[in-house]
């Protein structure tokens, strides 16, 4: 809703080369990933369920993650404080771009 009192805040990071093993690489190329963390949660809430969409228009990459239970409590039963995916696409997909937009 439009109530700012009920807004959760998240931070995010793009990562490259996070995994250095064959299971997560395409050929010998490093992978690009994105992870996010719950920075703030409205008073009175212990957990939030979120959906995340990641869209990279320059390379026409799109992915969705559904029903992610997140919490700042530190108890994994309440949800995670940070999550993401470190192997979304090969870093070579960005080779022709001076800048990159999520």
N, C-alpha and C positions, 0 to 999 in steps of 0.2 A: 504494500500500500504506500501512500505518500507520506506516512508518518515517519519523520526523521528519527523519532525515539526508538523505532523498531528496526533500524538499519544496522546490519552487521558490516564490518569492514575487513577487507582482505588485502594481503600483499602478494606479489608474485615475482618470480624470477625465471628468466630464460637461461637454460644451461646448455653447454655443448661439451661433448666428449666425456660425459659423466661416467659412462661404462667403457671399460677398455677390454671387453671380452667378445668373442665371436657371436655369442648368443644375442647380443643387443646391437650389433653393427651390421650394416649392409656392406658386403665385401669387406674392405679394410677402412671404410669411411666412418668418421665420427658422426654421432647422432645429435640432433637438437631436441631438447625437451623443455617442458614448462612445469613448474610446480607452484603451488599457492599455499598460503598459511592464513589462518584465522587470526586477525589482529584485534578485533573487538567484537563483542556480542552484546545485545541489548540486556539491560538489567532484568533479572527474573528468568532468564533463559539459561539452561544448562547445555543444551545442544541445538544445533541447526542442521537441517537436511538441505543440501544444495545440489544444483545441477550446474555444470560448467560447460560453456561453449568456447572453443578456441578457433579463431578464424584468421588466416593469414592470406589476405587478398592477393598479394604479389605472386604467390606460388600456388594459389587456389587450393590451399590446405584447410580442411575443416574437420573438427572432431568434437564429440560431445561425451561428457561423463555424467552419469545420472546417479541420484540417491547417495550422495556422499555425506555421511554423518560426521559432523565436525564439532569440536568442543575445545575450550581452553582449560578444562579441568585437570588435564594430565592423566586422567583415567581412560585407558583405551576402550572400556565399556561404554563411555560417554561419547566416544568419537575421537578422531585424530585432530591434532592441532595443525598439521601440515600434510600435504599429499600432492600427488601429481604424477607425471609420466616423463621419464628421462630419455625416451627413445621414440620421438614422434616422427621424425623424418631425417634423411641424411643431410649433413651440413652443406653438401655440394648443391643442394636445391637453392641456396642463397648466393651462389658464386657470382651471379650477374647483377647483384644489387649493392649499391653503396649504402643504402639505408634499408631498414626492415621494419614493417609495421605488423603488430598483432591485432 
